[in-house]
């Protein structure tokens, strides 16, 4: 008997993209699915668009108030009946063999494997491929995840339901970096495996109308995760990497050179490694060439 896979699609005001996302699930070569669409109280025509699909595997749940993406995913985890859960953001897409190939890896792996993730394409708002990410980390990933999110977006993972419920799903208190935090907690109780080829199209055009607010949320979420895992007790090299990462966000996404300089300089002071001075050079390059 085939294993049931629960697909959780959180959505909020995505009437223009959710058709593509749902269709990519319906096009999966693996058919033993339940499709749980969690509408986080959309105010556009998202609900009407979803109702246009006629498939007995689809279930629609609407929140009575807007609670955020993590809460929507947790609602899906709670009602899922499948032995495995896959998440799909409503502006991303899966390639047809995603679930089938991930399940095949599960079936060939030992019981300690709790997550199988896959490579993915980064696409713009027109669906044009901008880049691709190829995974290369497997096994016990906790120490590597402390350095940063080496897995990627939630749309690329297939996880055992029992492990997701054991860690009580996503941390709804985090303003961002919920996926990174989820992987950190999963890595304490299970191992990771991957399918190397890209099987997901990840949209980089998410919430463009509030991109500046989102970047400050990224910083806040990053800080909360670091506090949660006691960054002050981590090796200096790991702390330097985090400050360098934040410097890049301040420089290119928030365009705050003062905070960028502070983070780059702090990264350098932790290790005195020349590579962290590159960030300061990037500031001068941005000032001179406006890039």
C-alpha positions in Angstrom: 0.0 0.0 0.0 1.4 3.4 -1.0 2.2 5.9 1.8 0.0 9.0 2.1 1.8 12.3 1.7 0.2 15.4 3.1 0.9 18.6 1.1 0.5 21.8 3.1 0.0 25.0 1.1 -0.2 28.1 3.3 -1.5 31.1 1.4 -2.4 34.7 2.0 -3.6 37.0 -0.9 -2.1 34.9 -3.6 -4.9 34.8 -6.1 -2.4 35.4 -9.0 0.1 32.6 -8.1 -1.7 29.9 -6.2 -3.2 28.3 -9.4 0.3 27.6 -10.6 1.3 26.1 -7.2 -1.7 23.9 -6.9 -1.4 22.7 -10.5 2.2 21.7 -9.8 1.0 19.4 -7.0 -1.8 17.9 -9.1 0.8 17.2 -11.8 2.9 15.1 -9.4 3.8 11.6 -10.7 3.1 10.3 -7.1 -0.7 10.5 -6.7 -1.3 9.3 -3.1 -1.6 12.8 -1.7 -3.9 14.9 0.4 -3.6 18.6 -0.4 -4.3 20.9 2.6 -4.7 24.5 1.6 -4.5 26.8 4.7 -5.8 30.3 3.9 -4.5 32.7 6.4 -7.6 35.0 6.1 -7.0 36.3 2.6 -8.8 39.5 1.6 -8.5 39.0 -2.2 -10.1 36.3 -4.4 -7.8 33.5 -3.2 -10.7 31.5 -1.8 -12.7 31.8 -5.1 -9.7 30.7 -7.1 -9.1 27.7 -5.0 -12.8 26.7 -5.3 -12.3 26.5 -9.0 -10.4 23.2 -8.5 -12.3 20.0 -8.4 -10.2 17.3 -6.8 -11.3 15.1 -4.0 -7.8 15.1 -2.5 -8.0 18.9 -1.8 -9.1 20.3 1.6 -9.5 24.0 2.3 -9.2 25.5 5.8 -9.5 29.2 6.4 -8.2 31.1 9.4 -10.6 33.5 11.0 -7.8 36.1 11.4 -4.4 36.6 9.9 -1.9 34.6 12.0 1.2 34.3 9.8 2.8 31.7 7.6 4.1 29.6 10.5 0.7 29.4 12.1 -0.8 28.3 8.7 1.8 25.6 8.3 1.2 24.4 11.9 -2.6 24.2 11.2 -1.7 21.9 8.3 0.6 19.8 10.5 -2.2 19.3 13.0 -4.8 18.0 10.6 -2.4 16.1 8.3 -3.2 12.4 7.9 -0.1 11.5 5.9 3.0 9.7 7.2 5.0 12.4 5.4 4.4 16.1 5.0 5.6 18.4 2.3 5.2 22.2 2.3 4.7 24.4 -0.7 4.5 28.2 -0.6 1.7 29.5 -2.8 4.0 31.3 -5.2 6.5 28.4 -5.6 6.2 25.4 -7.9 7.2 21.7 -7.9 8.5 19.8 -10.8 6.4 16.6 -11.5 8.7 14.0 -9.9 9.5 15.9 -6.7 7.6 13.8 -4.3 8.2 10.5 -6.0 12.0 11.0 -6.0 12.1 12.1 -2.4 10.0 9.1 -1.3 12.4 6.8 -3.1 15.2 8.2 -1.1 13.3 7.7 2.2 12.5 4.1 1.2 16.2 3.4 0.6 17.4 5.2 3.8 17.5 4.0 7.5 14.9 5.1 10.0 17.0 7.9 11.4 16.4 10.0 8.3 13.6 12.4 9.0 14.0 15.0 6.2 14.7 14.7 2.5 15.3 17.9 0.7 16.1 18.7 -2.9 17.9 21.2 -5.1 15.9 24.1 -6.4 15.8 26.8 -9.1 15.5 30.5 -8.1 13.1 32.2 -10.5 11.9 35.8 -10.9 8.3 37.0 -11.1 8.1 36.0 -14.7 9.2 32.4 -14.0 12.6 32.9 -15.5 15.4 31.0 -13.9 17.9 33.3 -12.2 20.0 30.7 -10.3 20.0 27.2 -9.0 20.9 25.8 -5.6 22.5 22.3 -5.4 22.4 20.6 -1.9 25.5 18.9 -0.5 24.9 18.5 3.2 23.5 15.2 4.6 23.5 13.3 7.9 23.5 15.1 11.3 23.4 18.7 10.4 23.0 20.5 13.7 26.6 21.9 13.8 26.4 23.0 10.2 23.0 24.6 10.6 24.4 26.6 13.5 26.5 28.3 10.9 23.5 29.1 8.7 20.5 27.6 6.8 22.3 25.1 4.6 19.0 23.4 3.6 16.9 26.2 2.1 13.2 27.1 1.7 10.5 24.9 3.2 9.1 24.2 -0.3 12.0 21.8 -0.9 11.6 19.5 2.1 9.7 16.3 2.6 9.6 15.3 6.3 8.2 12.6 8.5 5.1 13.8 10.2 6.1 12.1 13.5 9.2 14.3 13.7 7.4 17.5 12.8 4.9 16.8 15.6 7.5 15.8 18.1 9.1 19.3 17.8 5.6 20.9 17.7 6.1 22.4 14.2 7.2 25.9 13.5 8.0 28.6 16.1 5.2 31.1 15.6 7.0 33.8 17.7 9.7 34.3 15.2 9.3 37.2 12.7 11.4 35.4 10.1 14.0 32.5 9.8 11.3 30.0 10.9 12.5 27.4 8.4 16.1 27.7 9.7 14.9 27.3 13.3 12.7 24.3 12.3 15.7 22.6 10.7 17.8 23.2 13.7 15.3 21.5 16.0 14.7 18.6 13.6 18.5 18.1 13.3 18.6 17.4 17.1 16.3 14.3 16.6 16.9 13.0 13.1 19.2 13.1 10.1 18.9 14.7 6.7 19.2 13.4 3.2 18.9 15.0 -0.2 18.1 14.7 -3.9 20.7 16.6 -5.8 18.8 17.7 -8.8 16.6 20.9 -8.7 12.9 19.8 -8.4 11.4 23.1 -7.1 11.0 26.6 -8.6 11.5 29.0 -5.7 10.1 32.5 -6.4 12.2 35.4 -5.3 9.4 37.9 -5.9 7.7 37.3 -2.6 5.9 40.3 -1.0 7.8 42.9 -3.0 5.4 45.6 -1.7 6.9 45.3 1.7 10.5 44.2 1.0 12.1 46.7 3.3 10.0 45.7 6.2 10.7 42.0 5.4 14.4 42.6 5.5 14.2 44.2 9.0 12.1 41.2 10.0 14.9 38.9 8.6 17.4 40.7 10.9 15.0 40.4 13.9 14.3 36.7 13.2 18.0 36.0 12.7 18.8 37.7 16.1 16.1 35.7 17.8 17.4 32.4 16.4 20.9 33.2 17.5 19.7 34.1 21.0 17.7 30.9 21.1 20.9 28.9 20.4 23.1 31.1 22.6 25.4 32.7 19.9 27.7 34.0 22.6 28.7 30.5 23.4 29.3 29.5 19.8 32.9 29.4 18.3 34.1 32.8 17.1 34.3 31.6 13.5 30.6 30.9 13.5 29.7 34.2 15.1 31.9 36.0 12.5 29.9 34.3 9.7 26.6 35.5 11.2 27.8 39.1 11.5 29.1 39.0 7.9 25.7 37.6 6.7 23.9 40.4 8.5 26.3 43.0 7.0 25.3 41.8 3.5 21.6 42.2 4.3 22.2 45.7 5.6 24.3 46.7 2.7 22.3 45.3 -0.2 18.7 44.8 1.0 18.3 47.6 3.6 20.9 50.0 2.1 22.2 51.0 5.5 26.0 51.3 5.2 26.5 52.3 8.8 25.0 49.1 10.2 26.7 47.1 7.4 30.1 48.5 8.4 29.4 47.7 12.1 28.6 44.0 11.2 31.5 43.5 8.8 34.0 45.1 11.3 32.6 42.9 14.1 33.0 39.8 12.0 36.7 40.8 11.3 37.3 41.5 15.0 36.2 38.0 16.0 38.8 36.2 13.9 41.1 38.8 12.3 40.6 37.0 9.1 41.1 39.0 5.9 38.1 37.5 4.2 35.8 39.5 6.5 37.4 42.8 5.4 35.8 42.0 2.0 32.6 43.4 3.3 34.1 46.8 4.1 35.5 46.9 0.5 32.0 46.1 -0.7 30.7 49.2 1.0 33.3 51.4 -0.7 32.5 49.7 -4.1 28.8 50.4 -3.6 29.5 54.0 -2.7 31.7 54.6 -5.7 30.0 52.6 -8.4 26.4 52.7 -6.9 26.0 48.9 -7.2 
